[in-house]
Amino acid sequence: MKIIAVMAHSLSLIGSGNELPWGVPSDLANFKKVTRGEVVICGANTAKGLPKLPNRYVIAISNKLDNTTNADFVVKTFEEALEIAESYNKGVVMVIGGSKMLDSIADKLDGAVITEIKPELITKVDKPVYLTNKFMQKLLQTSCDVVMMQTDEFVVSYVGWQGDMDKDYLLYSYCCDKLGLEGI
Ligand SMILES: NC(=O)c1ccc[n+]([C@@H]2O[C@H](COP(=O)([O-])OP(=O)(O)OC[C@H]3O[C@@H](n4cnc5c(N)ncnc54)[C@H](OP(=O)(O)O)[C@@H]3O)[C@@H](O)[C@H]2O)c1
């Protein structure tokens, strides 16, 4: 099972309360394209702010959360979430945040689709949530880092850690396909 992170940040800021710190419709459109038809895993705080995501299987991880969120499943551990993901037989699972969730599985990631939002688009920073140093360090230890898309609002990159460029390329191609890009 390949584990891919799919998230957006701006100078390592990823959240404000249980919301995103920006409103960028084209970023949301990309998120929908990449995660459509996929099994996605998120932390409890992210699940609380998540709208219903049709065409995705959403698994929230929490020791406390009852199933009053829009998640399809709530489990206590990442391993349990992977077991459910495996039953869908897709070969890929996408971890969509938030910060604590990404921190706890940073060492397990095979790849990531990372969107860097231009800082001038930040509009909400009431209760800021930042990526952790551990996750930022992980991003710096890349074996493969390719810009997929650049707009006036953001840059989307594929990041891989396989250490094997052929395998990296398979995941990179998979993510390009999801975004409707041809890739290199
Ligand atoms: N920019 C983006 O792409 C993006 C994506 C997603 C979320 N966000 C933002 O990120 C913020 C939320 O992030 P956050 O760090 O506060 O919370 P989070 O990671 O969404 O959730 C943290 C909680 O999830 C549970 N949890 C996480 N990892 C676990 C693990 N490995 N095992 C067991 N339980 C685990 C724990 O809940 P319990 O205490 O219930 O056990 C933990 O307190 C929000 O502002 C949201 O909008 C941004």
PDBQT file of the ligand as one rigid body, heavy atoms in Angstrom, charges set to zero:
ROOT
HETATM    1  N1  LIG A 201      -4.058  22.900   4.383  1.00  0.00    +0.000 N 
HETATM    2  C1  LIG A 201      -4.422  21.637   4.297  1.00  0.00    +0.000 C 
HETATM    3  O1  LIG A 201      -4.193  20.971   3.290  1.00  0.00    +0.000 OA
HETATM    4  C2  LIG A 201      -5.112  21.006   5.466  1.00  0.00    +0.000 A 
HETATM    5  C3  LIG A 201      -5.528  19.678   5.403  1.00  0.00    +0.000 A 
HETATM    6  C4  LIG A 201      -6.158  19.122   6.493  1.00  0.00    +0.000 A 
HETATM    7  C5  LIG A 201      -6.355  19.883   7.624  1.00  0.00    +0.000 A 
HETATM    8  N2  LIG A 201      -5.945  21.177   7.658  1.00  0.00    +0.000 N 
HETATM    9  C6  LIG A 201      -6.118  22.000   8.849  1.00  0.00    +0.000 C 
HETATM   10  O2  LIG A 201      -5.352  21.413   9.909  1.00  0.00    +0.000 OA
HETATM   11  C7  LIG A 201      -5.976  21.752  11.147  1.00  0.00    +0.000 C 
HETATM   12  C8  LIG A 201      -6.144  20.487  11.973  1.00  0.00    +0.000 C 
HETATM   13  O3  LIG A 201      -4.867  19.939  12.262  1.00  0.00    +0.000 OA
HETATM   14  P1  LIG A 201      -4.499  19.425  13.735  1.00  0.00    +0.000 P 
HETATM   15  O4  LIG A 201      -3.052  19.112  13.761  1.00  0.00    +0.000 OA
HETATM   16  O5  LIG A 201      -5.035  20.390  14.722  1.00  0.00    +0.000 OA
HETATM   17  O6  LIG A 201      -5.407  18.127  13.897  1.00  0.00    +0.000 OA
HETATM   18  P2  LIG A 201      -5.553  16.738  13.076  1.00  0.00    +0.000 P 
HETATM   19  O7  LIG A 201      -4.215  16.205  12.710  1.00  0.00    +0.000 OA
HETATM   20  O8  LIG A 201      -6.589  16.901  12.039  1.00  0.00    +0.000 OA
HETATM   21  O9  LIG A 201      -6.193  15.840  14.227  1.00  0.00    +0.000 OA
HETATM   22  C9  LIG A 201      -5.428  15.574  15.393  1.00  0.00    +0.000 C 
HETATM   23  C10 LIG A 201      -6.153  14.539  16.213  1.00  0.00    +0.000 C 
HETATM   24  O10 LIG A 201      -6.361  13.368  15.437  1.00  0.00    +0.000 OA
HETATM   25  C11 LIG A 201      -6.106  12.212  16.205  1.00  0.00    +0.000 C 
HETATM   26  N3  LIG A 201      -4.883  11.618  15.668  1.00  0.00    +0.000 N 
HETATM   27  C12 LIG A 201      -4.048  12.147  14.735  1.00  0.00    +0.000 A 
HETATM   28  N4  LIG A 201      -3.067  11.287  14.422  1.00  0.00    +0.000 NA
HETATM   29  C13 LIG A 201      -3.294  10.191  15.134  1.00  0.00    +0.000 A 
HETATM   30  C14 LIG A 201      -2.648   8.942  15.225  1.00  0.00    +0.000 A 
HETATM   31  N5  LIG A 201      -1.568   8.637  14.493  1.00  0.00    +0.000 N 
HETATM   32  N6  LIG A 201      -3.163   8.031  16.056  1.00  0.00    +0.000 NA
HETATM   33  C15 LIG A 201      -4.250   8.302  16.780  1.00  0.00    +0.000 A 
HETATM   34  N7  LIG A 201      -4.939   9.478  16.721  1.00  0.00    +0.000 NA
HETATM   35  C16 LIG A 201      -4.447  10.406  15.917  1.00  0.00    +0.000 A 
HETATM   36  C17 LIG A 201      -6.003  12.725  17.641  1.00  0.00    +0.000 C 
HETATM   37  O11 LIG A 201      -7.367  12.872  18.075  1.00  0.00    +0.000 OA
HETATM   38  P3  LIG A 201      -7.988  12.336  19.454  1.00  0.00    +0.000 P 
HETATM   39  O12 LIG A 201      -7.491  13.269  20.494  1.00  0.00    +0.000 OA
HETATM   40  O13 LIG A 201      -9.471  12.417  19.233  1.00  0.00    +0.000 OA
HETATM   41  O14 LIG A 201      -7.487  10.939  19.635  1.00  0.00    +0.000 OA
HETATM   42  C18 LIG A 201      -5.392  14.085  17.437  1.00  0.00    +0.000 C 
HETATM   43  O15 LIG A 201      -5.580  14.971  18.508  1.00  0.00    +0.000 OA
HETATM   44  C19 LIG A 201      -7.295  22.432  10.796  1.00  0.00    +0.000 C 
HETATM   45  O16 LIG A 201      -7.094  23.832  10.855  1.00  0.00    +0.000 OA
HETATM   46  C20 LIG A 201      -7.535  22.036   9.362  1.00  0.00    +0.000 C 
HETATM   47  O17 LIG A 201      -8.307  22.987   8.646  1.00  0.00    +0.000 OA
HETATM   48  C21 LIG A 201      -5.329  21.729   6.597  1.00  0.00    +0.000 A 
ENDROOT
TORSDOF 0
